[in-house]
Amino acid sequence: MATYARRPQKTNRIDMRVTDDQKELIERAAALKGQSVTQWSVDCLVENARADIEYETTTRLSGAAFDAFLQELDKPLPKATRRLLSRDRVWE
Protein backbone atom coordinates (compact mmCIF):
# COMPACT_ATOMS: atom_id res chain seq x y z
CA MET A 1 0.00 0.00 0.00
CA ALA A 2 1.50 3.33 -1.08
CA THR A 3 1.75 6.18 1.41
CA TYR A 4 1.21 9.68 0.15
CA ALA A 5 2.38 12.81 1.91
CA ARG A 6 -0.44 15.21 2.65
CA ARG A 7 -0.09 18.65 1.15
CA PRO A 8 -0.54 21.44 3.64
CA GLN A 9 -3.92 23.07 3.25
CA LYS A 10 -3.86 26.54 1.79
CA THR A 11 -6.05 28.49 4.16
CA ASN A 12 -4.46 31.95 4.02
CA ARG A 13 -4.68 34.73 1.48
CA ILE A 14 -2.43 37.60 0.51
CA ASP A 15 -4.09 40.43 -1.37
CA MET A 16 -2.03 42.93 -3.33
CA ARG A 17 -2.80 45.97 -5.40
CA VAL A 18 -0.73 46.39 -8.56
CA THR A 19 -0.70 48.78 -11.49
CA ASP A 20 -2.03 47.75 -14.89
CA ASP A 21 1.54 47.48 -16.18
CA GLN A 22 2.62 45.30 -13.25
CA LYS A 23 -0.39 43.02 -13.73
CA GLU A 24 0.33 42.61 -17.44
CA LEU A 25 3.98 41.85 -16.72
CA ILE A 26 3.10 39.26 -14.06
CA GLU A 27 0.48 37.61 -16.28
CA ARG A 28 2.97 37.40 -19.15
CA ALA A 29 5.67 35.86 -16.97
CA ALA A 30 3.22 33.32 -15.53
CA ALA A 31 2.00 32.39 -19.01
CA LEU A 32 5.57 31.93 -20.26
CA LYS A 33 6.18 29.52 -17.36
CA GLY A 34 2.90 27.72 -17.97
CA GLN A 35 1.65 28.62 -14.52
CA SER A 36 -1.32 30.43 -13.09
CA VAL A 37 -0.67 33.93 -11.83
CA THR A 38 -1.25 32.66 -8.30
CA GLN A 39 1.24 29.79 -8.59
CA TRP A 40 3.84 31.95 -10.32
CA SER A 41 3.45 34.65 -7.68
CA VAL A 42 3.68 32.22 -4.76
CA ASP A 43 6.76 30.53 -6.25
CA CYS A 44 8.50 33.89 -6.73
CA LEU A 45 7.53 35.20 -3.30
CA VAL A 46 8.67 32.06 -1.49
CA GLU A 47 11.95 31.88 -3.43
CA ASN A 48 12.72 35.53 -2.70
CA ALA A 49 11.64 35.25 0.94
CA ARG A 50 14.04 32.35 1.46
CA ALA A 51 16.87 34.21 -0.28
CA ASP A 52 16.26 37.38 1.77
CA ILE A 53 16.13 35.45 5.04
CA GLU A 54 19.33 33.57 4.21
CA TYR A 55 21.10 36.79 3.21
CA GLU A 56 20.07 38.62 6.37
CA THR A 57 20.80 35.74 8.78
CA THR A 58 24.04 34.29 7.38
CA THR A 59 27.45 35.67 8.23
CA ARG A 60 29.96 35.36 5.43
CA LEU A 61 33.68 35.79 5.97
CA SER A 62 36.57 35.94 3.59
CA GLY A 63 39.13 33.15 3.93
CA ALA A 64 41.49 35.44 5.86
CA ALA A 65 38.73 36.66 8.19
CA PHE A 66 37.59 33.07 8.83
CA ASP A 67 41.15 32.03 9.70
CA ALA A 68 41.44 34.98 12.11
CA PHE A 69 38.08 34.02 13.65
CA LEU A 70 39.29 30.44 14.20
CA GLN A 71 42.48 31.72 15.83
CA GLU A 72 40.40 33.82 18.25
CA LEU A 73 38.28 30.79 19.12
CA ASP A 74 41.41 28.82 19.96
CA LYS A 75 42.60 31.43 22.48
CA PRO A 76 41.90 30.85 26.19
CA LEU A 77 38.82 32.54 27.59
CA PRO A 78 39.36 35.74 29.58
CA LYS A 79 39.28 35.38 33.40
CA ALA A 80 35.99 37.25 33.72
CA THR A 81 34.34 34.91 31.23
CA ARG A 82 35.67 31.81 33.03
CA ARG A 83 34.34 33.16 36.35
CA LEU A 84 30.95 33.84 34.82
CA LEU A 85 30.77 30.36 33.32
CA SER A 86 31.68 28.75 36.64
CA ARG A 87 28.75 30.37 38.48
CA ASP A 88 25.59 28.45 39.26
CA ARG A 89 22.97 28.93 36.57
CA VAL A 90 19.82 30.69 37.73
CA TRP A 91 17.61 28.36 35.69
CA GLU A 92 18.88 25.17 37.34
ChimeraX commands (.cxc) that place a marker at each C-alpha (Angstrom):
marker #1 position 0.00,0.00,0.00 radius 0.5
marker #1 position 1.50,3.33,-1.08 radius 0.5
marker #1 position 1.75,6.18,1.41 radius 0.5
marker #1 position 1.21,9.68,0.15 radius 0.5
marker #1 position 2.38,12.81,1.91 radius 0.5
marker #1 position -0.44,15.21,2.65 radius 0.5
marker #1 position -0.09,18.65,1.15 radius 0.5
marker #1 position -0.54,21.44,3.64 radius 0.5
marker #1 position -3.92,23.07,3.25 radius 0.5
marker #1 position -3.86,26.54,1.79 radius 0.5
marker #1 position -6.05,28.49,4.16 radius 0.5
marker #1 position -4.46,31.95,4.02 radius 0.5
marker #1 position -4.68,34.73,1.48 radius 0.5
marker #1 position -2.43,37.60,0.51 radius 0.5
marker #1 position -4.09,40.43,-1.37 radius 0.5
marker #1 position -2.03,42.93,-3.33 radius 0.5
marker #1 position -2.80,45.97,-5.40 radius 0.5
marker #1 position -0.73,46.39,-8.56 radius 0.5
marker #1 position -0.70,48.78,-11.49 radius 0.5
marker #1 position -2.03,47.75,-14.89 radius 0.5
marker #1 position 1.54,47.48,-16.18 radius 0.5
marker #1 position 2.62,45.30,-13.25 radius 0.5
marker #1 position -0.39,43.02,-13.73 radius 0.5
marker #1 position 0.33,42.61,-17.44 radius 0.5
marker #1 position 3.98,41.85,-16.72 radius 0.5
marker #1 position 3.10,39.26,-14.06 radius 0.5
marker #1 position 0.48,37.61,-16.28 radius 0.5
marker #1 position 2.97,37.40,-19.15 radius 0.5
marker #1 position 5.67,35.86,-16.97 radius 0.5
marker #1 position 3.22,33.32,-15.53 radius 0.5
marker #1 position 2.00,32.39,-19.01 radius 0.5
marker #1 position 5.57,31.93,-20.26 radius 0.5
marker #1 position 6.18,29.52,-17.36 radius 0.5
marker #1 position 2.90,27.72,-17.97 radius 0.5
marker #1 position 1.65,28.62,-14.52 radius 0.5
marker #1 position -1.32,30.43,-13.09 radius 0.5
marker #1 position -0.67,33.93,-11.83 radius 0.5
marker #1 position -1.25,32.66,-8.30 radius 0.5
marker #1 position 1.24,29.79,-8.59 radius 0.5
marker #1 position 3.84,31.95,-10.32 radius 0.5
marker #1 position 3.45,34.65,-7.68 radius 0.5
marker #1 position 3.68,32.22,-4.76 radius 0.5
marker #1 position 6.76,30.53,-6.25 radius 0.5
marker #1 position 8.50,33.89,-6.73 radius 0.5
marker #1 position 7.53,35.20,-3.30 radius 0.5
marker #1 position 8.67,32.06,-1.49 radius 0.5
marker #1 position 11.95,31.88,-3.43 radius 0.5
marker #1 position 12.72,35.53,-2.70 radius 0.5
marker #1 position 11.64,35.25,0.94 radius 0.5
marker #1 position 14.04,32.35,1.46 radius 0.5
marker #1 position 16.87,34.21,-0.28 radius 0.5
marker #1 position 16.26,37.38,1.77 radius 0.5
marker #1 position 16.13,35.45,5.04 radius 0.5
marker #1 position 19.33,33.57,4.21 radius 0.5
marker #1 position 21.10,36.79,3.21 radius 0.5
marker #1 position 20.07,38.62,6.37 radius 0.5
marker #1 position 20.80,35.74,8.78 radius 0.5
marker #1 position 24.04,34.29,7.38 radius 0.5
marker #1 position 27.45,35.67,8.23 radius 0.5
marker #1 position 29.96,35.36,5.43 radius 0.5
marker #1 position 33.68,35.79,5.97 radius 0.5
marker #1 position 36.57,35.94,3.59 radius 0.5
marker #1 position 39.13,33.15,3.93 radius 0.5
marker #1 position 41.49,35.44,5.86 radius 0.5
marker #1 position 38.73,36.66,8.19 radius 0.5
marker #1 position 37.59,33.07,8.83 radius 0.5
marker #1 position 41.15,32.03,9.70 radius 0.5
marker #1 position 41.44,34.98,12.11 radius 0.5
marker #1 position 38.08,34.02,13.65 radius 0.5
marker #1 position 39.29,30.44,14.20 radius 0.5
marker #1 position 42.48,31.72,15.83 radius 0.5
marker #1 position 40.40,33.82,18.25 radius 0.5
marker #1 position 38.28,30.79,19.12 radius 0.5
marker #1 position 41.41,28.82,19.96 radius 0.5
marker #1 position 42.60,31.43,22.48 radius 0.5
marker #1 position 41.90,30.85,26.19 radius 0.5
marker #1 position 38.82,32.54,27.59 radius 0.5
marker #1 position 39.36,35.74,29.58 radius 0.5
marker #1 position 39.28,35.38,33.40 radius 0.5
marker #1 position 35.99,37.25,33.72 radius 0.5
marker #1 position 34.34,34.91,31.23 radius 0.5
marker #1 position 35.67,31.81,33.03 radius 0.5
marker #1 position 34.34,33.16,36.35 radius 0.5
marker #1 position 30.95,33.84,34.82 radius 0.5
marker #1 position 30.77,30.36,33.32 radius 0.5
marker #1 position 31.68,28.75,36.64 radius 0.5
marker #1 position 28.75,30.37,38.48 radius 0.5
marker #1 position 25.59,28.45,39.26 radius 0.5
marker #1 position 22.97,28.93,36.57 radius 0.5
marker #1 position 19.82,30.69,37.73 radius 0.5
marker #1 position 17.61,28.36,35.69 radius 0.5
marker #1 position 18.88,25.17,37.34 radius 0.5
marker link #1:1,2 radius 0.2
marker link #1:2,3 radius 0.2
marker link #1:3,4 radius 0.2
marker link #1:4,5 radius 0.2
marker link #1:5,6 radius 0.2
marker link #1:6,7 radius 0.2
marker link #1:7,8 radius 0.2
marker link #1:8,9 radius 0.2
marker link #1:9,10 radius 0.2
marker link #1:10,11 radius 0.2
marker link #1:11,12 radius 0.2
marker link #1:12,13 radius 0.2
marker link #1:13,14 radius 0.2
marker link #1:14,15 radius 0.2
marker link #1:15,16 radius 0.2
marker link #1:16,17 radius 0.2
marker link #1:17,18 radius 0.2
marker link #1:18,19 radius 0.2
marker link #1:19,20 radius 0.2
marker link #1:20,21 radius 0.2
marker link #1:21,22 radius 0.2
marker link #1:22,23 radius 0.2
marker link #1:23,24 radius 0.2
marker link #1:24,25 radius 0.2
marker link #1:25,26 radius 0.2
marker link #1:26,27 radius 0.2
marker link #1:27,28 radius 0.2
marker link #1:28,29 radius 0.2
marker link #1:29,30 radius 0.2
marker link #1:30,31 radius 0.2
marker link #1:31,32 radius 0.2
marker link #1:32,33 radius 0.2
marker link #1:33,34 radius 0.2
marker link #1:34,35 radius 0.2
marker link #1:35,36 radius 0.2
marker link #1:36,37 radius 0.2
marker link #1:37,38 radius 0.2
marker link #1:38,39 radius 0.2
marker link #1:39,40 radius 0.2
marker link #1:40,41 radius 0.2
marker link #1:41,42 radius 0.2
marker link #1:42,43 radius 0.2
marker link #1:43,44 radius 0.2
marker link #1:44,45 radius 0.2
marker link #1:45,46 radius 0.2
marker link #1:46,47 radius 0.2
marker link #1:47,48 radius 0.2
marker link #1:48,49 radius 0.2
marker link #1:49,50 radius 0.2
marker link #1:50,51 radius 0.2
marker link #1:51,52 radius 0.2
marker link #1:52,53 radius 0.2
marker link #1:53,54 radius 0.2
marker link #1:54,55 radius 0.2
marker link #1:55,56 radius 0.2
marker link #1:56,57 radius 0.2
marker link #1:57,58 radius 0.2
marker link #1:58,59 radius 0.2
marker link #1:59,60 radius 0.2
marker link #1:60,61 radius 0.2
marker link #1:61,62 radius 0.2
marker link #1:62,63 radius 0.2
marker link #1:63,64 radius 0.2
marker link #1:64,65 radius 0.2
marker link #1:65,66 radius 0.2
marker link #1:66,67 radius 0.2
marker link #1:67,68 radius 0.2
marker link #1:68,69 radius 0.2
marker link #1:69,70 radius 0.2
marker link #1:70,71 radius 0.2
marker link #1:71,72 radius 0.2
marker link #1:72,73 radius 0.2
marker link #1:73,74 radius 0.2
marker link #1:74,75 radius 0.2
marker link #1:75,76 radius 0.2
marker link #1:76,77 radius 0.2
marker link #1:77,78 radius 0.2
marker link #1:78,79 radius 0.2
marker link #1:79,80 radius 0.2
marker link #1:80,81 radius 0.2
marker link #1:81,82 radius 0.2
marker link #1:82,83 radius 0.2
marker link #1:83,84 radius 0.2
marker link #1:84,85 radius 0.2
marker link #1:85,86 radius 0.2
marker link #1:86,87 radius 0.2
marker link #1:87,88 radius 0.2
marker link #1:88,89 radius 0.2
marker link #1:89,90 radius 0.2
marker link #1:90,91 radius 0.2
marker link #1:91,92 radius 0.2
view
